[in-house]
Amino acid sequence: MEDVAREAGVSGQTVSRVVNARGYVGAATRERVEAAMQRLGYRPNSAARALRSGRFRTLGVVMFSFSSYGNQRTLDAIAVRAAQLGYALTLIPVESSARETVVGAFRRLEEHAVDGIIIVIEAHQLDEADVEIPDGLPVVFVDSNRAAEHPFVDTDQAQGARLATEHLLDLGHDTVWHVAGPAKSYSAERRRDAWRETLEAHGRVVPDPLQGDWSAESGYRAGVRLRDRDDVTAVFAANDQMAIGVLRAFREAGREVPRDVSLVGFDGLPDAAQLWPPLTTVQQHPERVGALAVDALLAELDGGERLETPLVGTELVIRSSTAPPRRG
């Protein structure tokens, strides 16, 4: 840093301010310091900076399942927002949400010296009684049902399911069948509960939901069970992938969407608009969830007031896969 200061003709304190992005430095002076750093090949020592500041400028992410569209988009948003704020990411994928697996991920992140952790695991195993958060380590949960002592960020899953179910009822369908996500998923549980409550609020029969696992194959299996029933005129699938499988099953049986049955998905996959017919779906916003998670974690790190993170809303995107039921 002394060499850079001499080369740029400034004080060592000015170089420190440029390196650490703290304090005011005029634009022309900053450019001169950065040019001197480049000419001399100077790279800030991140370990030394961490010792001085108490920050490693690194955030940990524990994530289960990279296969889902929502998780992929959320991770991308976390990475972008962290980079904008000058933080790197250390990612620890876990093969299951069992207690010992998650605790092992915590230990690895502590060894990597992270400032805080974002946990993206949507499973009931993460109840407070099962997983103990390391003392003094700021944590934010995404898509979970944690106790109030830790911040969490999530999509308004219930709102999206209500929008989908009410849309089909408003079209004139007597009831709506549901292809649900995995039993241990909080997202699937919230969507299933909101679907059931909406039907009950309208005084409609609540069919038994069919269990899926988020995959198109599981949606196809559910569709095979539904396609020969004359009383099935409307289906709400808990994600777009399963809706794709349902669509295939009905097509094979000669039941056309939306002439014979209306179909709604959830997620807002970009390719949903390219299906035939284009799929009506609930659009969620994982990019907002990821950015909010980073902001909430940094608020915890700064020790100020907890950042209020309201549920991120959804929108119903109506396309050609839904229509009023045929009568007679």
Buried (B, 14 or more C-beta within 10 A) or exposed (E): BEEBBEBBEBEEEBBBBBBEEEEEBEEEBBEBBBEBBEEEEBEBEEEEBBEEEEBBBBBBBBBBBEEBBBBBBBBEBBBBBBEEEEBEBBBBEBEEBBBEBBBBBBEEBEEEEBBBBBBBBBBBBBEEEBBEBEEEBBBBBBBBBBEEEBBBBBBBBBBBBBBBBBBBBEBEBEBBBBBBBBEEBBBBBBBBBBBBBBBEEEEBEBBEBBBBBBBBBBBBBBBBEBBEEEEBBBBBBBBBBBBBBBBBBBBEBEBEBBEBBBBBBBBBBEEBEEBEBBBBBBBBBBBBBBBBBBBBBBBBBEEEEEBEBEBBBBBBBBBBBBBEBEEE
